Amino acid sequence: MARPSLRRPERSPQYPLWLGLAALLGLTSVYRRMAVEDEPPAPPDAGVSAPASVAAAPGAEATPPLEGPTLIWQTEGTRDLPAAPDLSACLAGLTGRTPTLSPVPIADGYATEVTWLGPTIKQRVQASGPGEAPGRVIRTALSDRPHAALAAHLALGACMQQGSTTLVDATLGRRYTAAEWPKPLPGGALDVASLFAQEVRDGLLVSRGLARLGMPELALRPAAGQAMDTARIRLQRAIVAAVVAGKVEDVLTLEGRPVPTRPTTLPGLGEVRVLGAEPRTGPAAVPGAPRTAAPAQAGAPPPPPSRAPAPPTGKPLDIDYR
């Protein structure tokens, strides 16, 4: 029986070359896989192209939402945001103040944060989210300065109009076309009719919109025979007085007069403050009070009612108000 040969088979001279090539391919595959795993994920696309300085920062944490009560509008139209120089120039042209603009990461992309000088007012504008109508979302933190914050909100909304067809105020249930778009008024006045609403409830004319500023709504009971338009004008002036004062208490100064308010509750609104009746003018307003003024001559026109001084015209909108 033949014994098996114990000689090792001869190997090809190219055997070490093939072995080295296989090892090199294996290492290349491992390095490629490691590079893919280490590559940071691309930021989510919300329709806003973030600046390179932000997009290049991997793992950036989402910026916390604005603090406190926030006023929110949404535009419908383009998702593209104005370039920073254009937005800054537009805001400065409307308010006379140049804001600070900075990109901030948020949960679904990036937003442009607008910060105004003086006591700080912060705003953010970003593209609408997935599943929403194409457009932009405008947020303004009201903090403890509602008058200045509302003025800044109007200015930012006006600068977002280009390319947008409709403005939506979901809180008030309103839609503004391009022709109805709320804008800052001359002299620093607020477009109160666009920022607030009025409705009739239980015989009271009630404001709607003060609650989102952290204040109770205001109401009044129209006097017998009083035209509704007259009551609406008085309530609108009371809304302005509350916004400028930044609070609603037992007494509201309305056109230079202290007007008492009393609390009541309305379904769906909670506490509201009901304005007292309009004060009567003339000597009969205070029974028994001595007459110090000379009687008016017959046929002379009555003296004009006392009014708060009108804001100067032509002055840029001042968002400090202090």
Order of alpha helices (4+ residues) and beta strands (2+ residues): alpha-alpha-beta-alpha-beta-beta-beta-beta-alpha-beta-beta-alpha-beta-beta-beta-alpha-beta-beta-beta
